[in-house]
């Protein structure tokens, strides 16, 4: 049961991950996905990276 719970992120964890990645992008970090010309917002770009599953951040629950 704990393994299944570990695979699912809460909405708060998702918001924190997307926010942290958006901050990195706004400070000049290179995007990890192919950027289309329509996306210039770091939050939208971070959401796309999250949907792709390639954000290099990890959630540690204690």
PEBELHU-V117862 format. One record per residue. RES is the residue in one letter. PSI is psi in radians with two decimals (* if undefined). OMEGA is omega in radians with two decimals (none if undefined). D_FIRST is the distance of its C-alpha to the first C-alpha in Angstrom with 1 decimal. Layout:
# PEBELHU-V117862
res={RES RES}
psi={PSI PSI}
omega={OMEGA OMEGA}
d_first={D_FIRST D_FIRST}
This chain:
# PEBELHU-V117862
res={X X X X X X X X X X X X X X X X X X X X X X X X X X X X X X X X X X X X X X X X X X X X X X X X X X X X X X X X X X X X X X}
psi={-0.65 -0.58 -0.72 -0.71 -0.59 -0.45 -0.39 2.25 2.53 2.91 -0.48 -0.69 -0.71 -0.78 -0.69 -0.74 -0.83 -0.71 -0.73 -0.73 -0.65 -0.66 -0.78 -0.78 -0.70 -0.39 0.09 0.11 2.50 2.44 2.59 -0.03 2.88 2.15 2.17 2.75 -0.35 -0.33 1.96 -0.18 2.20 -0.54 -0.74 -0.68 -0.72 -0.66 -0.73 -0.70 -0.69 -0.76 -0.59 -0.30 0.47 0.29 2.25 0.82 2.62 2.51 2.17 2.07 2.39 *}
omega={-3.13 3.12 -3.14 3.11 -3.12 -3.11 -3.09 3.10 3.06 3.13 3.12 3.08 3.11 3.13 -3.14 3.14 -3.13 3.12 3.13 3.14 3.10 3.08 3.10 -3.13 -3.13 3.11 3.02 3.10 3.14 3.08 -3.10 3.10 3.07 -3.07 3.03 -3.06 -3.11 -3.08 3.05 -3.13 -3.13 3.13 3.10 3.11 3.10 3.08 3.12 3.08 3.13 3.12 3.12 3.11 -3.08 3.10 -3.07 3.12 -3.08 3.11 3.09 3.12 3.12 none}
d_first={0.0 3.8 5.4 5.3 6.4 8.7 10.4 11.5 14.4 15.9 19.5 20.8 19.3 20.8 24.0 24.2 23.7 26.3 28.6 28.5 29.2 31.9 33.6 33.6 35.2 37.7 38.8 39.6 36.5 36.9 34.7 32.3 32.9 36.2 37.7 39.6 42.7 41.5 38.7 40.1 37.7 35.3 32.6 32.9 32.9 29.7 28.0 29.2 27.9 24.4 24.5 25.5 22.7 25.2 25.2 25.4 23.3 20.0 17.9 17.1 15.2 16.3}
